[in-house]
Amino acid sequence: MKDFDFDFLVVGGGIVGLTAVLELSRLGFSVLSIEKYRPKKGPFDLNTYIRNVSISHASHELLARHIDLPVQHASEFGSMVVWEESGTEVLRFDARDAGRDQLGWVFEVTPLQEAIWRKVESLENVELLLGEIDAIEPTSRGVRVQVGSREILVKFAVAADGAESSVKSALRLRTKVWSLGDAALATVIQSRGDHKSTAWQKFTVDGPIAFLPSKDRQICSVVWSQPLNAIEKRLAASEEDFIKELQVISGDKLGVIEKVGVRISFPILQRLVDSPMPLQRVFLVGDALRAVHPLAGLGVNLGIEDVRSLADLMKSGPQPSRMEIRNYFNARRLKSLSAIKLMSVIRQSYRAKSFIPVMGKKSVLSALNSNTTLKNLMIGYASGL
């Protein structure tokens, strides 16, 4: 067998995949990065990219190690307010409770992905290849990959190519899928009021809706999870009618809503591959490993945590011990299962028409509000502390 062409192959050029390339390159490994296309501009309206991502402290720290973050396309938030449609309880999280200046950041996806891509392009020990894998074959010594007429041999392969991973398909990896019958509607709004650097989230009868702060203090991104039949009606609604509905939902939190941007939607499916290392020398990270409900903004942050764990596994060299591999496997699998379970419980809760009387006669929001320790644990979990 010939010598290796690269130490690592990373398939997928999204935020998680490109971050994996950066981290493995930082450790001195040679990396082949394969992605179908260069980053594409996403939907844009009201001077804002519609698609955005919530970034935790841990993710922010790792990304800032490699790139100048596009802060002109981001907003930090120092507090989070959650309330119910059917109750009076309001749950508040504040960065000061966690000893921080902010709980996290909301970045527009397109500028962030483009910034990471430019950095990857500049790395001497990385080759960016536009294309798709035609075949992948793990062996005891390495992983053989076919891309068009080119045959490539690498020591390890990392699948970071999303929930519909071509690597998973090629390797016929079994994926458990939870079809929630839901989709998410995303848009941006302009209001007269100030978003106050706060992430606002309401549990409606149809599903949770988030109003996320933008760089412009009168602009918020909106992500609303809801049944498929409801989303079709809202996508077809007139701008005037849709603004009226958003106004009722948001109340006086953002003041009068004046404009709404283009509306887009995407399906919500929770997926899980049982193992983060399903075959010898093959790793799964991000949505290729597990896709969760977008409610808490966990997806990208979990993916970056996968990358950080993989880098820790490989920091002593490309031959981790069995114990190190076992610890990596157990930690990533446990995190995947807990994230899926958490999102499933929350979804079942809001589907119950009220945010669950599972703790006596208290709602979950009431119970959390009265338990400072539990609130701080949730802040830490969401912020990656």
LUMVORO-623687 format. One record per residue (C-alpha): residue in three letters; x, y, z. Coordinates in steps of 0.1 Angstrom, whole numbers, plus 5000, padded with zeros to 4 digits. Last residue first. Example, Ala and Ser with C-alpha at 12.3 -4.5 7.8 and 13.67 -1.06 7.14 Angstrom:
% LUMVORO-623687
SER513749895071;ALA512349555078;
This chain:
% LUMVORO-623687
LEU480752715299;GLY479252615265;SER476652895268;ALA473652675266;TYR474952425292;GLY476152705315;ILE472952885313;MET471052565320;LEU473252495350;ASN472652845363;LYS468952805360;LEU469152475379;THR471052635407;THR468752935409;ASN465652715413;SER462452925416;ASN462553035380;LEU463052685369;ALA459952555386;SER457852835372;LEU459152775337;VAL458452405341;SER454852475350;LYS453952425387;LYS450952215397;GLY453051915407;MET456251915386;VAL455151775353;PRO452552045346;ILE453952095312;PHE454352415292;SER450752435282;LYS449152295250;ALA450751955255;ARG452652015222;TYR454752255242;SER455951975265;GLN456451715239;ARG458851945222;ILE460752015254;VAL461051645261;SER462351575226;MET464851855227;LEU466351725259;LYS466451365248;ILE468251445215;ALA470751665234;SER471251395261;LEU471851125234;SER474351325215;LYS476251425246;LEU476451065258;ARG477650955224;ARG480351225223;ALA481651135258;ASN481550765254;PHE483450765220;TYR486051005232;ASN486650805264;ARG486950485244;ILE489350645219;GLU491550765247;MET491450425264;ARG492350255231;SER495350475227;PRO495450765202;GLN497750705171;PRO497651025150;GLY499651235175;SER499451375210;LYS496751635200;MET494651375183;LEU492051305209;ASP491951675219;ALA491351765183;LEU488451525181;SER486951675213;ARG487252025199;VAL485651915166;ASP482751745185;GLU482352075205;ILE482152255172;GLY479352025162;LEU477552065195;ASN477752445190;VAL476452415154;GLY473352225165;LEU472552365200;GLY470552665189;ALA468052595217;LEU465052525196;PRO466852405164;HIS465652045170;VAL468751815168;ALA470751655141;ARG473351395152;LEU476551255138;ALA476451405103;ASP474851705119;GLY478051785137;VAL480851535137;LEU481351175124;PHE484751005126;VAL486150725104;ARG489450555112;GLN487850225121;LEU484050235115;PRO481250395134;MET483350655153;PRO480750895166;SER478550585172;ASP474750545173;VAL474050775143;LEU471251015154;ARG468651215136;GLN466051475147;LEU464051605117;ILE462851965113;PRO462052065077;PHE463152405064;SER461252725057;ILE461853075042;ARG460053405046;VAL461353725029;GLY461554015053;VAL458954165077;LYS458454535083;GLU456854765109;ILE456654565141;VAL455454805169;GLY457454755201;LEU459854475206;LYS458654315238;ASP455154485237;GLY453354175225;SER455653945206;ILE452853695197;VAL450253955189;GLN452754155168;LEU453853835150;GLU450253765140;LYS449754125128;ILE452954115108;PHE451753795091;ASP448453955082;GLU450154255066;GLU452754055048;SER450053845032;ALA449853485043;ALA451153205020;LEU454253125042;ARG451953135072;LYS449452895057;GLU452152645047;ILE453752675082;ALA450552565099;ASN450152255078;LEU453752155085;PRO453452185122;GLN455452465139;SER458952585148;TRP459352965145;VAL462753135138;VAL462753515137;SER465853735132;CYS465454065148;ILE466154415135;GLN465654745155;ARG468954715173;ASP470854665140;LYS473554405146;SER470754155151;PRO468954015182;LEU467053685180;PHE463253665182;ALA462553295188;ILE459253115183;PRO458452785201;GLY455652565187;ASP452052565176;VAL450552645210;THR453152915214;PHE456252885236;LYS457853225234;GLN461553315230;TRP463253655232;ALA467053675229;THR468054005244;SER470554265232;LYS467854525241;HIS465754435210;ASP465054805207;GLY461554915196;ARG460255055163;SER460454705147;GLN462054545117;ILE461654175112;VAL463653895098;THR462553555085;ALA462653185093;LEU459852925094;ALA460852595109;ALA459152265100;ASP457352005120;GLY456051655116;LEU458551545142;SER460151265121;TRP462651105145;VAL465350935124;LYS467850665136;THR470750645112;ARG472350325100;LEU475650375082;ARG475650255046;LEU479250355041;ALA478450555010;SER475350695026;LYS477150805058;VAL479850965037;SER477251145015;SER475751305047;GLU472151405046;ALA472351535081;GLY475451745074;ASP478751695056;ALA481051685085;ALA482351325079;VAL485951305091;ALA488251055075;PHE491550925089;LYS494950805077;VAL494350915041;LEU494650755007;ILE493350934976;GLU492250794942;ARG491551064916;SER489450984886;GLY486351134901;VAL486951154939;GLN487750804952;VAL488750764988;ARG490850505005;VAL490950515043;GLY493950395063;ARG495650105079;SER492849875091;THR490849965061;PRO488050225054;GLU486750235019;ILE485150555004;ALA483550584970;ASP482450864947;ILE483351154970;GLU482051484958;GLY483751794943;LEU485552114951;LEU488952024966;LEU490552244992;GLU494052135000;VAL495352205035;ASN498952215048;GLU499752555034;LEU496652725049;SER495353035031;GLU492252865016;VAL491152755052;LYS491253115063;ARG489053225034;TRP486652945042;ILE486353055078;ALA485453415068;GLU482953295042;GLN481253075067;LEU480853365091;PRO479653605065;THR476953355052;VAL475753235086;GLU474753565102;PHE476053545137;VAL474053555170;TRP476353575200;GLY476353425235;LEU475353475271;GLN477153805274;ASP479253995299;ARG479853685320;GLY479753575356;ALA477053315349;ASP474353505367;ARG475653825350;ALA474853675317;ASP471153685326;PHE468453425321;ARG464853515326;LEU461853275327;VAL458453445326;GLU455353285341;THR451953415331;GLY450653115313;SER449052995281;GLU451253165255;GLU454353095276;TRP457553305283;VAL461253285278;VAL463653585282;MET467353555274;SER469953805284;GLY473353945274;PHE473053895237;GLU475953965213;SER475054065178;ALA476853965146;HIS477454075110;GLN479854355118;VAL481454105142;PRO482853905113;LEU485153695135;ASP488853755127;ILE489853395123;HIS491753105140;ARG491653135177;ALA488453345174;LEU486753025162;LEU487652835194;GLU486753105218;HIS483453175200;SER482552805202;ALA483252785239;HIS481353115245;SER478352985226;ILE477353085190;SER473753115179;VAL473453075141;ASN471853285115;ARG470053235082;ILE468053535070;TYR471153745060;THR470454105070;ASN470054435052;LEU466254415055;ASP466454105034;PHE469053845024;PRO468653475015;GLY472053295017;LYS475153374996;LYS476853054986;PRO480052915001;ARG482252744975;TYR480652424962;LYS480652044965;GLU483052034995;ILE486151825001;SER488851925025;LEU492151735023;VAL494251785055;SER497951765064;PHE498251745102;GLY500252005122;LEU497852045152;ARG496652375138;SER495752195105;LEU493451965125;GLU491852265142;LEU491352465110;VAL489952165091;ALA487552085118;THR486352445118;LEU485752405080;GLY483552105087;VAL481552265115;ILE480952595096;GLY479952415064;GLY482452275039;GLY481851905043;VAL484151605039;VAL487251625060;LEU490151395049;PHE492951365073;ASP496651265074;PHE497051325036;ASP498451145006;PHE499350845027;ASP502250625015;LYS501450344991;MET500050005000;
